[in-house]
């Protein structure tokens, strides 16, 4: 699609007064969504993948313990006033305080609660913040059943290895989660990976001191059931059973893995210890501590609810992104498979067609219409290449109100070219003017920034030997491909546009004959009312109208034209934005083809569905792949993410090699494919996002003229005899008029 301007644009003298609609609010909204999404993912990644629940021995050996007060080392398991005058408390004789770490867990916590309820025993649960966020109903049940709540950090890190601000964050966020879920706060803390008093080192003591300054009482253990090792029910029972009459704080777990042994051991432990004369109590009751659990204030409760909702939304978002990423991957693989298979079939069908021919050779003259608006940089090369055609042509240049002397330049060449001047009215109007002036039954349309090879016209009109063919798409090639941006566009033209056209040809649902190189039956154009100006993609609109009128549109890859591509990111953005928006307009305009029969139905149910799936939906999903890849590199398995990216790149490389082979191109530019993933790809999907937002919001996009660089030249051997046009390098092969590396 190479439309130059809005079809119903006003004359050029009024263009400067036309307000350009730039939907900046869309970009603001997109930026806000991007920042919000990134924040949510960072928070979700930190809370779920930075630390996580691990075995109690995962942190390894401890360090020096010279800073730990001796009264703490040899004291009770409950430590208060650590930052000022430390003192500890021991459990009352024949009293057991059962404690459960790492929960709540949706499978094991309810079973443990059921065992405790049957035995009328109350325990203390040291909960992990992320688990509270995931299962707030279980925390509410713990409180409702009369058990005590303590905190066990938010992400279960080794607090001794964190910076002070991270420790504060871990404690504060866990407290807020508990407040939001239950409406209470707790002063009880058990640091992850802690055990008995005599195992404390200096780093652990700094954690306890900081926690004390924040108002927490640290609760350690006197007996570790070691159920985290899953040593068997008998071993857990032996570890949890006290020796003698001294009170104990028993450490067990209700989360972090399979806790079936814990449940079985607990069912046997409770009646056994009761029979031995032990009573069970919460930690505060066991040491005679004032109530550590109190109702929370309204502010903390609301903040806690907000925290839970935000993190739950983050979990949902990550799951959604995962599904969308798989969907994008599946669509990409599906497209690659479909395109490669159909391209292979198309190749062999074309070989058979060339052997048999489309029918009798088409030798009748052809009218070539060149709409031109300020095309002085390339119009001479375009016209001379057409005159050098090995097929009889009538060339009509329609100057659409140019202000750069385009018409005068063509006339000054003194070539057999008809020049028609009109006031600036847009490309569709210029094409219709040329169509009305054309004297031939077959019409070729070519942009003023495009040059043909000598046999292009002859090749592109041969399919008209088949009376069912109403239009033929040629093979547009990028001429100025020397720079990185040019190479990327060259790759896109070969892999994207031309592979797709082979598929559309085979499926008989061609949606676009490009403005750079297309041929038509003049009567077919007149039957559909000529070139419409109701969309910005007049070539797509026209092609779809022909398909819906019953004509077959085919692709002739040997009819090559060399066009000038944008040489800056800004120019590329404006061109592709116009293309994409115009295509969306055309798809909406011709949506009725979805329910029609015959050729129109093929366009609707094949062509429009393909465009919607692979040129709209897939680019809209592309940001998900990038965002999730970054998320995976930061928080998941980087090697797996890199492996998936390399697999995706390999798939593109395979498509590229095959497409370049079909087009007779050298594969050298494909070395830029990896770089294309980091700039060009993002630009293209942002174009689609912006186009969809513009279309949905109802904004009207006006035409913006493309920059011209004067890089076009006539193919070698295609000069018109008797003219003073400088000859090209005779060593340059005619079939490759431009550098292909």
C-alpha positions in Angstrom: 0.0 0.0 0.0 1.5 3.3 -1.1 -1.3 5.8 -0.9 0.0 9.3 -0.9 -2.8 11.3 0.7 -6.4 11.4 1.7 -8.6 10.8 -1.2 -10.8 13.8 -0.6 -8.0 16.1 0.5 -8.4 19.8 -0.2 -6.1 21.6 -2.6 -2.6 22.1 -1.5 -3.1 25.8 -0.6 -5.5 24.6 2.1 -3.4 21.8 3.5 -1.5 24.1 5.8 -4.8 25.2 7.4 -6.0 21.6 7.9 -5.7 20.7 11.6 -3.5 17.6 12.0 -5.1 15.2 14.4 -2.4 13.7 16.6 -4.0 11.6 19.3 -1.4 12.4 22.0 -3.8 11.2 24.7 -3.5 7.7 23.3 0.3 7.7 23.9 -0.3 9.1 27.4 -2.7 6.4 28.2 -0.3 3.8 26.7 2.5 5.1 28.8 0.4 5.0 31.9 -0.6 1.4 31.2 3.0 0.5 30.5 4.2 2.0 33.8 1.4 0.4 35.7 2.0 -3.0 34.0 5.7 -2.8 34.7 5.2 -1.9 38.3 2.7 -4.7 38.8 5.1 -7.2 37.2 8.1 -6.0 39.2 6.1 -6.3 42.4 4.7 -9.7 41.5 8.2 -10.9 40.4 9.8 -9.7 43.7 7.1 -11.3 45.9 6.9 -14.6 44.1 10.3 -15.3 42.5 13.0 -13.4 44.4 13.1 -15.6 47.5 10.3 -18.1 48.2 9.9 -20.9 50.7 12.9 -23.2 51.0 14.2 -25.8 53.4 15.2 -24.5 56.8 18.8 -25.4 56.3 19.1 -23.6 52.9 21.1 -20.7 54.2 24.1 -22.7 55.2 26.5 -22.0 58.1 26.2 -19.1 60.5 28.8 -16.5 61.3 30.2 -15.0 64.5 27.9 -14.7 67.6 29.9 -12.3 69.8 27.2 -9.6 69.7 24.4 -12.0 70.9 23.9 -11.4 74.7 24.6 -14.5 76.8 21.3 -14.1 78.6 19.6 -14.6 75.2 21.8 -17.5 74.1 20.9 -19.4 77.4 17.4 -17.9 77.8 13.9 -18.7 76.7 12.7 -18.8 73.1 10.6 -15.6 73.3 12.8 -12.5 73.1 11.6 -9.0 73.9 13.3 -5.6 74.3 16.2 -6.7 72.1 17.1 -3.2 71.2 17.3 -1.9 74.8 17.5 -4.4 77.7 17.0 -7.9 76.2 15.1 -10.4 78.2 13.5 -13.8 77.3 10.6 -15.9 78.4 10.3 -19.6 78.9 7.3 -21.8 78.3 5.4 -22.9 81.4 6.0 -26.5 82.6 4.0 -29.2 80.9 2.9 -26.7 78.3 3.3 -27.2 74.6 3.0 -24.3 72.1 2.6 -25.8 68.7 3.7 -23.4 65.9 3.3 -23.8 62.2 5.5 -21.9 59.7 5.2 -21.0 56.0 1.5 -21.1 55.5 -1.3 -20.9 54.8 -1.5 -23.6 52.2 -4.8 -24.4 50.5 -4.2 -28.2 50.9 -2.4 -28.7 54.2 -3.5 -25.8 56.4 -7.2 -26.9 56.4 -6.2 -30.5 57.3 -4.1 -29.3 60.2 -6.8 -27.0 61.3 -9.3 -29.9 61.2 -6.9 -32.0 63.4 -6.5 -29.2 65.9 -10.2 -28.6 66.1 -11.0 -32.3 66.7 -8.5 -32.2 69.6 -9.7 -28.8 70.9 -6.1 -27.5 70.6 -5.1 -23.9 69.8 -1.8 -23.2 68.0 0.2 -20.3 66.6 0.6 -19.9 62.9 3.5 -17.8 61.5 2.3 -16.8 58.1 4.2 -15.8 55.0 2.8 -12.6 53.4 2.6 -13.9 49.8 0.6 -16.9 51.1 -1.7 -14.6 53.0 -2.3 -12.6 49.8 -3.0 -15.8 47.9 -5.3 -17.4 50.5 -6.8 -14.7 52.8 -9.8 -16.9 53.6 -7.5 -19.4 55.3 -6.0 -16.7 57.5 -9.5 -15.7 58.4 -10.3 -19.2 59.3 -7.1 -19.5 61.5 -8.2 -16.5 63.5 -11.9 -17.6 63.6 -10.9 -21.0 65.0 -9.1 -19.2 67.9 -5.6 -19.7 66.8 -2.9 -17.1 67.1 -1.3 -15.3 64.2 2.4 -14.3 63.9 4.3 -13.1 60.8 7.1 -15.0 59.0 8.2 -12.3 56.5 6.6 -11.5 53.2 8.7 -13.6 50.7 10.4 -15.9 53.2 14.0 -14.6 52.7 16.8 -14.9 55.2 16.4 -11.5 56.8 19.9 -11.5 58.1 21.2 -11.2 54.5 18.9 -8.3 53.6 19.5 -4.6 53.9 17.7 -2.9 56.7 15.2 -1.2 54.4 14.3 -4.6 52.9 13.7 -6.1 56.3 11.4 -3.3 57.2 9.6 -3.8 53.9 9.2 -7.5 54.5 7.7 -7.0 58.0 5.5 -4.1 57.0 4.0 -5.7 54.0 3.3 -9.0 55.9 1.6 -7.0 58.6 -0.5 -5.2 56.1 -1.5 -8.4 54.4 -2.6 -9.9 57.7 -4.5 -6.7 58.6 -6.2 -6.7 55.2 -7.2 -10.3 55.4 -8.3 -10.6 59.1 -8.6 -7.1 60.5 -6.0 -7.7 63.2 -2.3 -7.0 63.7 0.2 -9.1 65.5 3.4 -8.4 67.5 4.8 -12.0 67.0 7.6 -12.6 64.6 9.5 -15.7 63.7 12.3 -14.9 61.2 12.6 -17.4 58.4 15.4 -20.0 58.8 15.6 -19.4 62.6 15.6 -22.2 65.1 16.9 -22.2 68.7 18.5 -19.4 70.8 22.0 -21.0 70.7 22.0 -20.9 66.9 21.8 -17.1 66.7 24.7 -15.2 65.2 25.5 -11.5 65.0 23.5 -11.0 61.7 20.5 -12.8 63.3 20.7 -10.6 66.3 20.7 -7.4 64.2 17.4 -8.6 62.7 15.9 -9.2 66.1 17.1 -5.8 67.3 15.5 -4.1 64.3 12.3 -6.0 64.7 12.2 -5.0 68.4 12.5 -1.4 67.4 9.5 -1.9 65.1 7.5 -3.4 68.0 7.9 -7.1 67.4 8.6 -9.9 69.9 10.7 -12.6 68.4 9.6 -16.2 68.8 12.1 -19.0 68.3 11.7 -22.7 69.0 12.9 -25.3 71.5 12.0 -28.4 69.5 12.2 -28.8 65.7 10.0 -31.6 64.4 12.1 -31.5 61.2 9.0 -32.3 59.2 10.4 -30.1 56.4 12.8 -33.0 55.7 9.8 -35.5 55.5 11.7 -38.1 57.5 8.6 -40.2 58.2 5.8 -40.0 60.7 7.6 -41.8 63.5 10.7 -39.6 63.2 8.5 -36.4 63.3 6.8 -37.8 66.4 10.1 -38.4 68.1 11.4 -35.0 67.3 8.3 -33.2 68.5 7.9 -35.2 71.8 9.5 -33.4 74.8 11.8 -35.2 77.2 10.8 -34.4 80.8 8.3 -31.9 82.1 9.7 -28.7 80.6 7.5 -26.6 78.4 8.3 -26.5 74.7 7.7 -24.4 71.6 7.5 -27.0 68.8 8.3 -26.0 65.3 6.2 -27.6 62.5 5.1 -26.6 59.0 1.8 -26.3 57.3 3.1 -25.3 53.9 6.2 -25.5 51.7 5.6 -28.9 50.2 3.9 -32.2 50.9 2.9 -32.1 54.6 1.0 -35.4 54.7 3.5 -36.7 57.2 3.0 -33.6 59.4 -0.8 -34.2 59.4 -0.4 -37.8 60.3 2.2 -37.1 63.0 0.0 -34.4 64.5 -3.0 -36.7 64.7 -0.9 -39.1 66.8 1.0 -36.4 68.8 -1.9 -34.6 70.3 -3.6 -37.5 72.1 -0.2 -38.9 73.1 1.0 -35.7 74.8 -2.4 -35.1 76.4 -2.2 -38.5 77.9 1.2 -37.6 79.3 -0.3 -34.6 81.1 0.8 -31.8 78.7 -1.5 -29.0 77.8 -1.5 -27.1 74.6 -1.6 -23.3 74.3 -0.8 -20.4 72.0 2.7 -18.8 72.3 1.4 -15.8 74.4 -0.6 -18.1 76.8 2.4 -20.5 77.1 4.7 -17.8 78.3 2.2 -15.5 80.1 2.5 -12.7 77.6 -0.1 -10.0 77.2 -2.3 -10.3 74.1 0.0 -9.7 71.1 -2.9 -9.8 68.6 -5.1 -6.7 68.5 -7.7 -5.3 66.1 -6.2 -3.1 63.4 -7.0 0.5 62.6 -9.1 1.3 59.6 -6.2 2.8 57.7 -4.1 -0.3 58.0 -7.0 -2.5 57.2 -7.8 -0.6 54.0 -4.1 -0.5 53.0 -3.9 -4.2 53.6 -7.0 -4.9 51.4 -5.4 -2.7 48.7 -2.2 -4.7 48.9 -4.0 -8.0 48.6 -6.0 -6.8 45.7 -3.0 -5.4 43.9 -0.9 -8.5 44.3 -3.9 -10.8 43.4 -4.3 -8.6 40.3 -0.6 -9.1 39.6 -1.0 -12.9 39.8 -3.9 -12.7 37.5 -2.0 -10.5 35.1 1.0 -12.8 35.0 -1.3 -15.8 34.3 -3.0 -13.7 31.5 0.4 -12.7 30.1 1.5 -16.3 30.1 -1.6 -17.4 28.2 -1.3 -14.5 25.8 2.4 -15.3 25.2 1.5 -18.9 24.5 -1.3 -17.7 22.2 1.2 -15.4 20.4 3.7 -18.2 20.1 1.0 -20.6 18.7 -0.2 -17.9 16.2 3.4 -17.3 15.1 4.2 -20.9 14.6 0.8 -21.4 12.8 1.5 -18.5 10.5 5.0 -19.8 9.7 3.7 -23.2 9.0 0.8 -22.0 6.8 2.9 -19.5 4.9 5.8 -21.9 4.2 3.5 -24.7 3.1 1.4 -22.4 0.8 4.5 -20.7 -0.6 5.9 -24.2 -1.5 2.6 -25.1 -3.2 2.4 -21.8 -4.9 5.9 -22.2 -6.3 5.0 -25.5 -8.0 1.7 -24.2 -9.2 3.4 -21.2 -10.8 5.9 -23.5 -12.5 3.1 -25.5 -14.0 1.4 -22.3 -15.1 4.6 -21.0 -16.8 4.9 -24.2 -18.7 1.3 -24.1 -19.9 0.9 -20.4 -19.9 -2.1 -18.4 -18.7 -3.5 -18.7 -22.2 -2.6 -17.0 -25.5 0.2 -14.4 -24.9 -1.2 -10.9 -24.1 0.4 -8.5 -26.5 -2.2 -5.6 -26.6 -1.0 -2.2 -25.5 -1.3 -1.2 -21.8 -2.1 2.2 -20.3 0.3 3.0 -17.5 -1.0 5.6 -15.0 1.5 7.4 -12.8 -0.2 9.6 -10.1 2.4 12.3 -9.1 2.4 14.8 -6.3 5.7 16.6 -5.7 7.6 13.6 -7.2 10.4 15.6 -9.0 13.1 13.6 -7.1 12.2 10.3 -8.8 9.7 10.9 -11.6 12.3 11.0 -14.4 13.7 7.6 -13.5 10.1 6.2 -13.2 9.0 7.5 -16.6 12.2 6.4 -18.4 12.0 2.9 -16.9 8.4 2.6 -18.2 9.3 3.8 -21.7 12.1 1.2 -21.8 9.5 -1.6 -21.4 9.5 -4.4 -23.9 5.7 -4.2 -24.1 3.7 -1.4 -25.9 2.7 1.2 -23.3 0.7 4.4 -23.1 2.1 6.4 -20.3 -0.1 8.9 -18.5 1.4 11.1 -15.7 -1.3 12.8 -13.7 0.2 15.8 -11.8 -2.0 16.3 -8.7 -1.3 19.9 -8.1 2.5 19.5 -7.4 4.3 22.5 -6.2 7.9 21.3 -7.0 7.6 21.4 -10.8 6.9 17.7 -11.4 4.8 18.2 -14.5 7.3 20.7 -16.0 10.1 18.3 -15.4 8.3 15.5 -17.3 7.4 17.8 -20.2 11.0 19.0 -20.4 12.2 15.5 -21.1 10.4 15.6 -24.5 9.4 12.0 -24.2 6.3 10.3 -25.5 4.4 10.8 -22.2 1.0 12.4 -21.7 0.9 14.8 -18.8 -2.4 15.8 -17.2 -2.6 18.5 -14.7 -5.3 18.9 -12.0 -5.8 20.7 -8.8 -4.6 18.8 -5.8 -7.4 16.3 -4.9 -5.6 13.2 -3.7 -4.2 10.1 -5.1 -7.6 8.3 -5.7 -8.7 11.3 -7.8 -5.5 11.3 -9.7 -5.9 7.6 -10.5 -9.5 8.1 -11.6 -8.4 11.0 -13.9 -5.8 8.7 -15.5 -8.3 5.9 -15.7 -10.7 8.2 -17.6 -8.0 9.2 -20.0 -6.7 5.7 -20.6 -7.3 4.3 -24.0 -6.3 0.7 -23.4 -8.4 -2.2 -21.9 -5.6 -3.0 -19.5 -4.2 -0.6 -17.0 -1.0 -0.6 -14.9 -0.8 1.7 -11.9 2.7 2.7 -10.7 3.8 5.2 -8.1 6.1 8.1 -8.9 8.8 6.8 -6.6 9.0 3.4 -8.4 10.9 2.1 -11.4 10.1 -0.9 -13.5 12.4 -3.5 -15.1 12.2 -3.9 -18.8 9.9 -6.9 -18.7 7.8 -5.9 -15.8 4.8 -4.6 -17.8 4.8 -7.6 -20.1 5.1 -10.0 -17.3 2.4 -8.5 -15.1 -0.3 -8.5 -17.9 0.1 -12.1 -18.9 -2.4 -13.4 -16.3 -5.1 -11.4 -18.1 -5.2 -14.2 -20.7 -7.5 -15.8 -18.1 -10.8 -14.0 -18.4 -11.5 -14.5 -14.7 -8.5 -12.4 -13.6 -9.4 -8.8 -12.9 -6.2 -7.6 -11.2 -2.6 -8.7 -10.8 -0.2 -7.8 -8.0 3.4 -7.4 -8.9 6.5 -7.9 -6.7 7.6 -4.6 -5.0 11.2 -4.5 -4.0 13.1 -2.0 -1.8 15.5 0.0 -3.9 17.4 1.9 -1.2 18.4 -1.0 1.0 22.0 -0.1 1.7 21.5 1.1 5.4 20.2 -0.9 8.3 16.7 0.5 8.1 16.6 -0.2 4.4 17.8 -3.8 5.0 15.0 -4.3 7.6 12.4 -3.1 5.2 13.9 -5.2 2.4 13.5 -8.2 4.7 10.0 -7.3 5.6 9.0 -6.9 1.9 10.4 -10.3 1.0 9.4 -12.3 4.1 6.2 -10.6 5.0 4.5 -9.0 2.1 5.6 -11.4 -0.7 5.2 -14.6 1.2 1.7 -13.5 2.3 0.9 -12.7 -1.3 1.7 -16.2 -2.4 -0.7 -17.5 0.3 -3.4 -15.1 -0.8 -2.9 -16.1 -4.4 -3.3 -19.7 -3.6 -6.3 -19.1 -1.4 -7.9 -16.8 -3.9 -8.3 -14.0 -1.4 -5.8 -11.3 -2.3 -6.6 -8.2 -0.2 -4.1 -5.8 -1.7 -2.6 -5.0 -5.1 0.2 -2.6 -4.1 0.1 0.9 -5.6 3.8 0.5 -6.5 3.1 -2.2 -9.1 -0.4 -3.4 -10.0 -2.3 -4.2 -13.2 -6.1 -4.1 -13.7 -8.8 -4.6 -16.3 -10.1 -1.1 -17.0 -13.7 -2.3 -17.2 -13.4 -4.1 -13.9 -12.3 -0.8 -12.3 -15.1 1.1 -13.9 -17.6 -1.5 -12.7 -16.7 -1.0 -9.1 -16.8 2.8 -9.4 -13.1 3.5 -9.9 -10.7 4.2 -7.1 -12.5 5.1 -3.8 -11.4 7.9 -1.6 -13.1 6.7 1.6 -10.0 5.0 3.1 -6.4 5.9 3.4 -5.5 2.5 1.8 -7.0 3.1 -1.6 -5.1 0.1 -3.1 -6.5 -2.3 -0.5 -9.9 -0.8 -0.7 -9.9 -1.2 -4.5 -8.6 -4.8 -4.4 -11.2 -5.9 -1.9 -13.9 -4.3 -4.0 -12.7 -6.2 -7.1 -12.8 -9.5 -5.1 -16.3 -8.8 -3.9 -17.3 -8.1 -7.4 -16.3 -11.6 -8.4 -12.9 -11.0 -10.0 -9.9 -13.1 -9.3 -6.8 -11.3 -8.1 -3.4 -13.1 -8.6 0.2 -12.5 -7.8 2.9 -12.5 -10.4 6.2 -12.5 -8.5 8.3 -12.1 -11.7 6.9 -8.6 -12.3 9.3 -6.7 -10.2 9.3 -3.0 -9.4 11.8 -1.1 -7.3 10.4 1.4 -4.9 11.9 4.0 -2.6 11.5 3.1 1.1 11.5 5.5 4.0 15.1 6.3 5.1 14.2 7.5 8.7 12.3 6.1 11.6 10.0 9.0 11.6 9.1 8.7 7.9 8.7 4.9 8.3 6.4 5.5 11.2 4.2 7.9 9.3 4.1 5.5 6.2 3.2 2.4 8.2 0.7 4.2 10.4 -1.1 5.4 7.3 -1.0 1.9 5.8 -2.2 0.1 8.9 -5.0 2.6 9.6 -6.1 2.5 6.0 -6.1 -1.3 6.0 -8.3 -1.3 9.2 -10.7 1.1 7.4 -10.8 -1.2 4.3 -11.4 -4.3 6.5 -14.3 -2.6 8.3 -15.7 -1.3 5.0 -15.7 -4.7 3.4 -16.7 -6.7 6.5 -19.8 -7.8 4.7 -17.6 -10.2 2.7 -17.6 -12.5 5.7 -21.1 -13.6 5.0 -21.1 -13.6 1.2 -20.6 -16.5 -1.1 -18.2 -17.1 -4.0 -15.1 -14.9 -4.5 -16.4 -12.4 -1.9 -16.8 -15.1 0.7 -13.2 -16.2 0.1 -12.0 -12.7 0.7 -14.1 -12.5 3.8 -13.5 -15.8 5.5 -10.0 -16.3 4.3 -8.4 -12.9 3.6 -10.1 -10.8 6.2 -9.7 -13.5 8.9 -6.0 -13.8 8.0 -5.5 -10.1 8.2 -7.3 -9.9 11.5 -5.4 -12.8 13.0 -1.9 -12.2 11.8 -1.7 -8.5 11.0 -3.8 -7.1 13.8 -4.1 -9.6 16.6 -0.6 -11.0 16.5 1.1 -7.5 16.5 -1.2 -6.5 19.4 0.1 -9.6 21.3 3.7 -8.9 20.4 4.3 -6.5 23.4 3.2 -9.3 25.7 6.0 -11.5 24.4 8.6 -8.7 25.0 7.3 -7.8 28.4 7.1 -11.5 29.5 10.6 -12.1 28.2 12.0 -9.3 30.3 10.0 -10.6 33.3 11.4 -14.0 32.7 15.0 -12.7 32.4 14.6 -11.0 35.7 12.6 -13.4 37.8 12.3 -16.8 36.0 14.8 -19.0 34.2 17.0 -16.7 31.9 18.4 -19.7 29.9 14.9 -20.9 29.1 13.8 -17.4 28.0 16.9 -17.0 25.8 16.3 -20.5 24.4 12.7 -19.6 23.4 13.9 -16.3 21.9 16.6 -18.2 19.9 13.9 -20.7 18.7 11.7 -17.9 17.6 14.6 -16.3 15.8 15.5 -19.6 14.1 11.9 -19.9 12.9 12.1 -16.4 11.3 15.5 -17.3 9.8 14.1 -20.4 8.2 11.2 -18.4 6.7 13.7 -15.7 5.6 16.0 -18.1 3.8 13.1 -19.8 2.0 11.5 -16.5 1.1 14.8 -15.0 -0.2 15.3 -18.2 -2.2 11.9 -17.9 -3.8 12.5 -14.3 -4.7 16.0 -15.0 -6.1 17.6 -12.7 -3.5 20.9 -13.2 -1.8 20.5 -13.9 1.9 23.2 -11.5 3.1 20.8 -9.0 4.7 19.4 -11.7 7.0 22.3 -11.1 9.4 20.3 -8.1 10.6 17.4 -10.2 11.8 18.5 -10.4 15.4 18.9 -6.6 15.5 15.5 -6.2 13.9 13.9 -7.7 17.0 15.0 -4.9 19.2 14.0 -1.8 17.2 12.0 -2.5 14.0 9.7 -5.1 15.5 8.7 -2.8 18.3 8.1 0.1 15.9 5.8 -2.1 13.8 3.6 -3.3 16.6 3.4 0.2 18.1 2.1 1.3 14.7 -0.6 -1.4 14.9 -1.5 -0.4 18.5 -1.7 3.3 17.6 -3.8 2.5 14.5 -6.3 0.4 16.4 -6.6 3.0 19.2 -7.1 5.7 16.6 -9.7 3.6 14.8 -11.6 2.7 18.0 -11.5 6.3 19.3 -13.0 7.6 16.0 -10.1 9.9 15.3 -9.6 10.9 11.6 -6.0 10.5 10.3 -5.1 12.8 7.5 -2.5 12.0 4.8 1.1 13.0 5.3 3.4 13.1 2.3 6.3 10.8 2.1 9.9 12.1 1.9 11.7 11.6 -1.4 15.4 11.0 -1.6 16.2 10.8 -5.3 17.8 7.4 -4.9 15.9 5.8 -7.9 17.6 5.1 -11.2 16.7 3.3 -14.4 17.7 -0.4 -14.5 20.8 -1.1 -16.6 19.9 -1.5 -20.3 16.6 0.2 -19.9 17.5 3.7 -21.1 15.4 5.1 -23.9 17.5 5.4 -27.0 18.1 8.9 -28.3 17.8 10.6 -25.0 20.5 12.3 -23.0 19.8 10.4 -19.8 23.1 9.1 -18.3 23.7 5.5 -18.9 23.9 3.1 -16.0 26.9 0.9 -15.1 26.9 -1.7 -17.9 28.3 -4.2 -15.5 25.2 -4.2 -13.3 23.0 -7.2 -14.2 19.6 -6.1 -15.6 17.7 -8.4 -13.3 19.2 -6.7 -10.2 19.1 -2.9 -10.9 19.9 -2.2 -7.2 22.4 -3.5 -4.7 20.9 -6.5 -3.0 23.3 -6.9 0.0 
